[in-house]
Amino acid sequence: MLSVLLLTLHVSTSHAATTGIMPDSSPPKFTIAGDSKDSKDSKDSKDSKDSKDSKDSKDSKDSKDSKDSGVSTSEGKVFKSFKIGSWKVKPYISPGGGVQINGSDLSGVVGVDAGLKYSHKKWAGDLYAGGAYTTGGSSGTSGYDVHVGDETGARFKAWGATLGLVGAYNGFMFADGTAIAPAASASIPVELTVGPKKYHIFGGVAPVFTSDKSRHVDWNKTDAVGFGDEFTWTVGAGVKFKSFSGKVAFTQYVYGDSGRPVVVNTPTISVGLGDILNISQ
């Protein structure tokens, strides 16, 4: 059994492209007849009142429209939420990157996800597609991952849980020659979160089923925990505020290399900066 240790630092952001959807800023026009002083005073008074009423009405309308549609009138947040029945749906694009350290080998990771986040009362989910590419330059480390999936669950005040289904095509080559053969796969991630959103701990498992038999794990030849063709488990802790989110986690991934079980251990530190940049998340 081969064991590999990776230390990963991720800095992830989300980004929304400008669509130009903004509330109408043109004030309504009023016409008042009359040339007398009293008429003028009345006109001025009414204009002032109408202007105030119009402003109040517009502010109220803009506030309601912004709340209902999910569109922020501040520059940068431009993806528009919409509803399907009683479900609120929000499109997003989320690029990110990071660094992986495997002994003396240093590699970079870049990727992007796009999808729809949906919610209804305590229920929420994420339907997404994306990809990631890893390169170590002259070290020989390289890899890629293209995926599409959906994860849905419930989030309460003190805990939450999600269940998903993810299809992917990926492959990876380590600097020491160890390879994860390119193959299509399907995984079933399950995660449990304990604690409020601001401070919480989490743990998850994900059995993986692949099209390449050389990646299948012979569980009789390893002490690692798991089932399926491959297996991943994760534990960690996270914090989330309006302008900052971060996670510290440990992940173990077990796959087969032509019948030989390989265990990849990955400590991970991730930081989210989307709200700081005033962009859609």
C-alpha positions in Angstrom: 0.0 0.0 0.0 1.3 3.4 -1.0 0.6 6.4 1.2 0.9 10.0 -0.2 0.6 13.2 1.9 -0.6 16.4 0.3 -0.9 19.8 2.0 -3.3 22.0 0.1 -4.0 25.8 0.5 -6.9 27.1 -1.4 -8.1 30.7 -2.0 -11.5 30.7 -3.7 -13.6 33.5 -5.0 -16.9 33.8 -6.7 -17.6 36.2 -9.6 -20.7 37.5 -11.3 -20.7 39.1 -14.8 -22.6 42.4 -15.4 -26.0 42.0 -17.0 -27.2 45.6 -16.7 -30.5 44.7 -15.0 -31.3 47.7 -12.8 -34.5 49.3 -11.5 -35.8 52.3 -13.6 -34.3 55.5 -12.3 -36.5 58.0 -14.2 -38.9 59.8 -11.8 -42.5 60.2 -12.8 -43.6 63.6 -14.2 -46.6 65.7 -12.9 -48.4 68.5 -14.7 -50.2 71.2 -12.6 -52.4 74.0 -14.3 -52.7 77.6 -12.9 -50.8 80.9 -12.9 -51.8 82.5 -9.6 -49.5 82.8 -6.6 -51.8 80.5 -4.6 -51.8 78.1 -7.5 -48.0 78.3 -7.7 -47.7 77.7 -3.9 -50.1 74.8 -4.2 -48.1 73.5 -7.2 -44.8 73.9 -5.3 -46.3 72.2 -2.2 -47.8 69.4 -4.3 -44.6 69.0 -6.3 -42.7 68.6 -3.1 -45.2 66.2 -1.7 -45.4 64.2 -4.9 -41.6 64.2 -5.2 -41.3 62.8 -1.7 -44.1 60.3 -2.3 -42.5 59.3 -5.5 -39.1 58.9 -3.9 -40.6 56.9 -1.0 -42.7 54.8 -3.4 -39.6 54.2 -5.6 -37.4 53.4 -2.7 -40.0 51.0 -1.4 -40.4 49.4 -4.9 -36.6 49.2 -5.4 -36.2 47.6 -2.0 -39.0 45.1 -2.7 -37.8 44.4 -6.2 -34.2 43.9 -4.9 -35.5 41.6 -2.1 -37.8 39.6 -4.4 -35.4 39.2 -7.3 -32.1 38.9 -5.4 -30.6 41.7 -7.5 -28.4 44.1 -5.6 -28.4 47.7 -6.8 -24.7 48.0 -5.7 -22.2 47.4 -8.5 -20.9 43.9 -8.7 -23.9 41.8 -7.7 -25.8 41.2 -10.9 -27.0 37.6 -11.1 -30.8 37.6 -10.8 -32.5 35.1 -8.5 -35.8 33.7 -9.7 -38.5 31.3 -8.5 -39.7 27.9 -9.7 -42.9 27.4 -7.7 -42.0 28.0 -4.1 -38.2 27.4 -4.7 -35.8 30.3 -4.9 -33.1 29.8 -7.5 -29.8 31.7 -7.8 -27.3 31.3 -10.7 -23.6 31.7 -9.9 -20.0 31.4 -11.3 -17.2 30.5 -8.9 -13.6 30.4 -10.0 -10.8 29.4 -7.6 -7.3 28.2 -7.3 -4.8 26.8 -4.8 -1.4 25.2 -4.2 -0.6 21.5 -3.4 2.6 20.5 -1.7 3.7 16.8 -1.9 7.1 16.6 -0.2 9.4 18.7 -2.4 6.9 18.9 -5.2 4.9 22.1 -5.6 1.9 22.3 -8.0 -0.8 24.8 -8.7 -4.6 24.2 -9.2 -7.1 26.4 -11.1 -10.7 25.8 -11.8 -14.2 27.1 -12.1 -17.7 26.0 -11.2 -21.0 27.4 -12.5 -24.4 26.4 -11.4 -27.7 27.1 -9.7 -28.2 27.3 -5.9 -31.8 26.6 -4.9 -33.6 26.8 -1.5 -37.0 26.5 0.1 -37.4 27.0 3.8 -34.9 24.7 5.5 -34.0 22.9 2.3 -31.2 24.0 0.0 -29.2 22.5 -2.8 -26.5 23.2 -5.5 -26.7 22.0 -9.1 -23.4 22.6 -10.7 -20.8 21.8 -13.5 -17.2 22.7 -13.7 -13.6 21.7 -14.1 -10.1 22.0 -12.6 -6.6 21.7 -13.8 -3.4 20.9 -11.8 0.2 21.4 -13.0 3.5 21.3 -11.3 5.5 22.8 -14.2 8.9 21.0 -14.5 8.1 18.5 -11.7 5.9 16.4 -13.9 2.8 16.7 -11.7 -0.4 17.2 -13.7 -4.1 16.4 -13.6 -7.6 17.4 -14.5 -11.2 17.0 -13.4 -14.4 17.7 -15.2 -17.6 17.2 -13.2 -21.3 17.8 -13.0 -23.4 17.2 -9.9 -26.1 18.0 -7.5 -26.0 18.2 -3.7 -29.1 18.9 -1.6 -30.1 18.8 2.0 -31.5 20.6 5.0 -29.9 23.2 7.3 -31.3 23.8 10.7 -30.0 26.1 13.5 -27.7 23.6 15.1 -27.0 21.1 12.4 -27.4 20.2 8.7 -27.0 17.3 6.3 -26.5 16.9 2.5 -26.7 14.1 0.0 -25.4 14.3 -3.6 -24.7 12.6 -6.9 -21.6 13.7 -8.9 -20.4 12.5 -12.3 -16.8 13.2 -13.3 -14.0 12.4 -15.7 -10.5 12.8 -14.2 -7.0 11.7 -14.1 -3.8 12.6 -12.3 0.0 12.0 -12.5 2.2 12.6 -9.4 5.9 13.7 -9.7 7.1 10.3 -8.5 5.3 8.5 -11.4 2.3 7.4 -9.4 -0.8 7.8 -11.6 -4.6 8.0 -11.2 -5.7 6.6 -14.6 -8.1 8.8 -16.6 -11.6 7.4 -16.1 -15.3 8.3 -15.8 -16.8 8.0 -12.3 -19.9 8.6 -10.2 -19.7 9.4 -6.5 -22.4 9.8 -3.8 -21.2 12.4 -1.3 -22.9 12.5 2.1 -22.0 15.3 4.7 -23.1 16.1 8.2 -22.6 19.5 9.8 -22.9 20.2 13.5 -23.1 23.7 14.9 -24.4 27.1 13.6 -23.3 28.5 10.3 -20.8 30.9 11.9 -18.9 28.1 13.8 -19.3 24.5 12.8 -17.6 21.1 12.4 -18.3 18.7 9.6 -17.7 15.2 8.3 -18.4 13.4 5.1 -18.0 10.3 3.1 -18.2 9.6 -0.7 -18.0 6.2 -2.2 -16.9 6.4 -5.9 -17.6 4.0 -8.7 -15.3 4.2 -11.8 -15.3 2.8 -15.4 -11.6 1.8 -15.2 -11.1 -1.5 -13.3 -7.4 -0.6 -12.7 -8.6 2.1 -10.2 -10.8 -0.4 -8.2 -9.5 -0.9 -4.7 -9.0 -4.4 -3.3 -10.2 -3.7 0.2 -8.6 -7.0 1.4 -5.2 -5.5 0.8 -5.5 -2.3 2.8 -6.3 -1.2 6.4 -7.9 2.0 5.0 -11.7 2.4 5.7 -14.0 2.5 2.7 -16.2 0.7 0.2 -17.0 1.0 -3.5 -14.4 1.2 -6.3 -12.7 4.2 -4.5 -13.5 6.0 -1.3 -13.1 9.5 0.2 -13.8 10.7 3.7 -13.3 14.2 5.2 -13.5 15.8 8.7 -13.0 19.5 9.5 -14.1 22.8 11.0 -15.3 26.0 9.4 -16.3 29.6 10.1 -18.5 31.8 8.0 -19.2 35.5 8.3 -20.6 38.1 5.9 -17.2 39.0 4.5 -15.2 35.9 5.3 -15.4 32.1 5.2 -12.7 29.6 6.0 -12.2 25.8 6.5 -9.6 23.6 7.9 -10.0 19.9 6.9 -8.4 16.5 6.5 -9.3 14.3 3.6 -8.3 10.7 2.8 -8.8 9.4 -0.7 -8.2 5.7 -1.5 -8.0 4.4 -5.1 -6.4 1.5 -6.9 -3.3 1.5 -9.0 -3.4 -1.7 -11.1 -4.6 -3.6 -8.1 -2.4 -1.9 -5.5 -4.4 0.3 -3.0 -3.1 3.9 -2.8 -4.0 6.2 0.1 -3.8 10.0 -0.4 -4.0 12.1 2.8 -4.7 15.8 2.2 -4.7 18.4 5.0 -6.6 21.5 3.5 -6.9 25.1 4.4 -9.4 27.1 2.4 -10.4 30.8 2.5 -13.4 32.4 0.8 -13.3 36.1 -0.2 -16.4 36.5 -2.3 -18.3 38.9 0.1 -15.2 41.0 0.6 -15.0 41.6 -3.1 -18.8 42.4 -3.2 -19.6 39.7 -5.8 -22.3 37.2 -6.1 -22.0 33.9 -4.1 
